[in-house]
Amino acid sequence: MAKVTGFLEYTRELPQRRPVLERVNDWFEVYQDFPEQKTREQAARCMDCGLPFCHTGCPVNNLIPDWNDLVWKGRWREALRALHATNNFPEFTGRICPAPCEAACVLGINQPAVTIKLIEQNIIDRAFSEGWVQPEPPRRRTGKKVAIIGSGPAGLAAAQQLNRAGHSVTVFEKQDRIGGLLRYGIPDFKMEKSVVDRRLEQLFAEGIEFRSNVHVGFDMKGDQLVRDFDATLLGIGAEQHRDLEIPGRNLKGIHFAMDYLTQQNKRGAGDRIPSAAEIVATGKRVIIIGGGDTGVDCLGTAHRQKAASVHQFQIHPMPPEDRHPSTPWPLWPLQLRVEAAHEEGGFREWSVLTTHFSGDENGNVTRLHCVRVGPKPALERVLGSEFYLDADLVLIAIGFSGPVRAGLLEQLPLALDSRGNVETDETYMTSVPGVFSAGDARRGQSLVVWAIAEGRKAAHHIDKFLMGSSQLPV
């Protein structure tokens, strides 16, 4: 364990966010640096709790008490080995994971939980700055070829694992740059893309082949994929947008949130967006429909693009400020969360249902019409509560309904489950022998940490499929 009395001596402390007036004028990450001594003190709060329930909250089964103890003792390089033992990319989870491990922390029963996510990020960022993260190419090659479709967190995790097992791995990405959701779905102010690039440099050096601008299912057919490779993993994500089938949906100025975020990330990378296709909030009255992480990302992006105003609507009731009794420890708590983007401005409203849009004679959206609704599960409309807001840009951020069916999924063809996701058995194999699936494509829209966990597990089963046995961790 860490310091025996650490949880009694130190209180929970997190890095300060940069001043709002500073950060809304740039695209850099919002958090300031955290001193090493303070990080060690936070690690010292980890208790000798007997049963580390933080493990139950962590999809990748991080060895949390182990590396907390090592950080407290200043043994950073050993902490890195413990961290990498279960998580290929702690720099991603340390920045954008909502930290279900902290919700399950035993100390969290009657005190603020250990700052697990902060410590994780500090370990890996120090490792990169010290030059400890080095390529680990395999000592020998098996002669087996594996195709991975999609370069998001599931695909990259599986690629690194399978490559280290000695297989020749080729990652196909339909976009012009590698990274998938990490590259184009997450704003720079939450994770600067240099964080992705430095890890990709390691993967390149380890011998993984990356092929961007290849949309498998269109540029390359599914039967060719199965014919050319010994095994295939689908890490294509869940990109089928949930839509609002309401009057006025076809008006100009109404867009899916991910299209908006992708454009800004491309712009930040130096790309020029044609003016006719540009989605930008500058000077506009923006309304975001959806209160989840994607909606929050749109909120922070709109602030930085200098929107005239921003409203964010959520159909569900406002959660309580403290953990709701229906979600006791160690469950993920139902409670109000205030993200950095909420601090930066905008209006946040709950229990609002959008009924229709209206527009001008040129077909542009000008107004969003709403009604208040009651509590779950009925969400019944409240009589006489109708209202409207003027709008120039509406962003739909109400989630996804599984992977896109057109193209590869239809060509193979693959069985889907009742939710529209790629169906697999317990070995992550689909209905087509030799074709596997992991991440959001298999489990539906979820967290980056779950995608990494699934990619690692799928890699184990692919290795076993190819070689008869596997020493890769499950």
Helices and strands as residue ranges (DSSP letters): H 6-9, H 20-23, H 36-44, H 54-57, H 64-72, H 76-84, H 90-96, H 100-103, G 106-109, H 116-130, E 145-149, H 153-164, E 168-172, H 181-184, H 193-205, E 209-211, H 222-228, E 231-234, E 254-256, H 257-268, G 275-277, E 285-289, H 293-304, E 309-313, H 340-343, E 347-349, E 352-359, E 365-372, E 387-390, E 393-396, H 408-411, E 435-437, H 440-443, H 448-467
